[in-house]
Amino acid sequence: MIPDPFIIWSDISAPVEVDAQGSIKTALNADAVKVSIGNILRTKITERVMLPDFGSRLTGMVFELADEQLFNTFEDEIVRAIIKWDNRVSINSIDFKLDPDRNSVELTVFFGIIGYDEIFEATTII
C-alpha cells in the first residue's frame, strides 16, 4: 500500500479495532489529534511508567462535589494537560455533562489545530 502524501499524523484508533486484513486501524491527521487529546485526558499522572508526568489529574476529580469551582478546576486541568502534551492544539471551549449516577463527566473539547482553518471536537468520558 502506497502511503497517502497528505498524512501528517497517525495514531492507533480509539477504541482499538482491527480492519478486514487483521491490522490495527489507525486514526489519521485530525482524528489522530482527537485520539491524542482523549489519551491525555484519560491517563492518570504516574500511570505511564516510562513517562510518569504524562496525563491529567481528571480521574481523581470525578468524586468531588460538582459545583462551579469543580468546573473551573476541570477546565484549568484540561487546558494545562493539553498545552503541555500536544502542541498542535489550541483550545476554543470546553463543555461538561455530569452523570452523577456513574460518577463520570463527559467532556467535549472544541479546538483548533495548527495549519487547519476549522474547529474540531473531541469527546471523552472521565
C-alpha angles and dihedrals in degrees: 000000000000112000117245107253090217096059106113101163135017135182138168109281120253118256093033110247137171122231127222091275092054095253123131110260117243133213114225134209111323091013089054089054090051090052089049092053091050091049092050095049097044097045114093115225108258091025094105108069098203094040105032095169092058118110137023141284093240099108090061092053101059093088094053123107107279104236139127091278091056092052090051091049091048091050093048091049093048092051093045094049097045094045090049097047107029117039093179092074134082113187118226102177144333129222125199131203115186123211103189092178090063097031089237140125126210108216123196115192117197109203147160126228121220107256095023126096098206135081117241132194132216121191121201132174116219 
